[in-house]
Amino acid sequence: MLSAKSPLRRPYQQTVMSQFAKGPERLWALLWERQAGKSTTFADFALYEMLRQPDRTVIYGSASLLLAQEITLKTAIRANQSVSQLIESDAHTLKQFADSAQSTIDQQAQKPALKEAVRLHLIKLYEEHREKYPDAADRNPQCFPECIEPLNQSAGCRFKKSDGDSPSPGGEGRGEGKLINNRVCEALINRRERVGFPARSDFSTFPPLPRSKNRAAKVQFKTYDASTGKELIGGRGASAKNISAASFAELFSQQRLEFRVYHSATSYSRTKVIAPNIATARSWSGTVLLDEVAFIRNLRELMTALLPVISTDKQFKLIVSTTPPEFNDTHYSFELLAPPPEIKFQSNAEGNWYTSESGIRVHRADAFDTALAGKKIFDLKTGAEITPQEAFTRAPNKDGHRIAHWLTWMLGGSAACDLLRLRTAQERGSGDATTGVLCQNFQINSDADMVTALNWLSENLGGVAASRQSAANQSLNSQINSDTLNLTRTSLRRSIETPLRIGLGFDVATTTKGKSNPSVLSIMEEHGPEWIIRARFVWKIKDPEVANSRLGAILDTLERCGIRPRALAQDATNERYYAEQNRTLFRRRVPVILVVASQAVDKPGLDKPTNWKEYLGNQLVAKLDDNNLTLPPDEYTRTDYRLEMKDRGKFVCEPNDQGMHGDCFDADKLAGHALSATSSRRTIFPPLEIMRQWAAEESRPGGLG
């Protein structure tokens, strides 16, 4: 927090302070370069919120506390700091805030030379008279000032009512009195503007901090130990209390700090400084400030937990701050806050606003913006002041400097699937039926959901050609004659010459780290070198009979469309007995290939030994990298694919809070294996209704030629 001796806020800080005070958005972000004052600005936000509303709670979520809990040294090293250094840095900022907050409050209370109540009274009185008497000649006939410039008086303007006959000062008739009154009332506004009071509805500067409603009691700021309720910092004069910086840092690391603003002896607002933990986030209430969200590993799950909290009260806000994550485009902050690729920024001391692709409003201040605002940069060797461009030239880690100070969102990291290629694959799958590339991901929670998905599949399988063939088949059901039957036989022979290749991949539900994963059935089409995930069926169910009945319904739908898939590849790593049962159950309808992820793969041309998990994963990623993979356009697919990581050449995946564990990725790679593992041609045959009609016609005398 800025004290009386601290420099004024820089323009980009002033911009966001005004946004926090008057802006209608309740969810937005700060994307600032490192050491630009994010934590200090958040402390200002917290103080303003506590002063504005009695009995309000503010949650200050510090990522450094989360790092200390999780011992994620890798993340701390990326910031060129140890965990203890991160904690000490944040604790130092908050200690300055705690020490200076009371003096800031007192300064704000004494700052106006003219009492606020008098100023507001004059403005209100003037506006009421202007509205009542629009004509300047008729304005203010009932009041006469005792002085022409009342604002020079220490008590402000003094008015007295006229008895209707008394002449006005300086004149001999009412007409001249009206003129004097009119001039004085006009002078009120002119004087108000001259002494620096903001014009009506003008909030170009940060408004004064709100005053306590209880004028008899002075607002007091105090720091407490949240676990014991003991006052640590507060008071004035000889009775003032304080603690050492080391003790303050220790309390900060133990999440025991609580700042309070007392509006009266029994009413106070507070700011709790804690780690942004998912387990406790659902119990938070009030405005939430999340600092350095790029260091929060489970940011997606945390945001999911916080949004319902913020939506309970229209005055609650959720503000996040960060710099871009370093070489990790899998982090949720990348998806949440990255700007559209086509946007360009001009250097501006007030920073730049933009709307991210996720719809979040973001205030951006990079090294060039902060330099224009007065932030200094000094050479590491000589100590001489240098420009942002010179700082980059002398930086040993150019890419790290681009991220930390130029706020560049750089692709890379351990994600198995490139983000831009994934977006391209999904955009291609979002077309309508006229393009023939329409893909869908279905969440099956009931039998009704299953019926809807099967109907969609029958209408869209194979793209436009399949839809037209299905319409032709329906027409044949009502109009059967020898010519149409012969035509149908001819079209079927042509379709056999250019077969639609279908592969099914089935990833069975398991439990990983106590979280239940869904089952996924993927339907993949092969069109030359391209793989199209036409549809996926995702469900969570424990009963294998229900799962098998759904598999049977999908096979029935394919058969009605005249298609038998080349194979069904099912994961048998953890559910071998169930997989063997399915092979027996469905082997009359489709070849069932059981895949054990840990088994070795013996393929010609492999550079080194591998297993099915790595082999099939690399095969699917290669299709994505070659721009030969088309995917459903939903967020579930994107999230699932981005969970897959590469660690020293191996695929690894950690389940999220929804139980997602790369199951769509696994089902898709199994479907690809079903297409590539078998060498025999798959069979296309007519729908059952057409076959019965053929049999009936051929049983008649003479039959069909």
Summary of the structure (lengths in Angstrom):
residues: 705
radius of gyration: 35.6
end to end distance: 93.5
largest distance: 128.0
contacts: 2161
relative contact order: 0.09
helix: 43%
strand: 18%
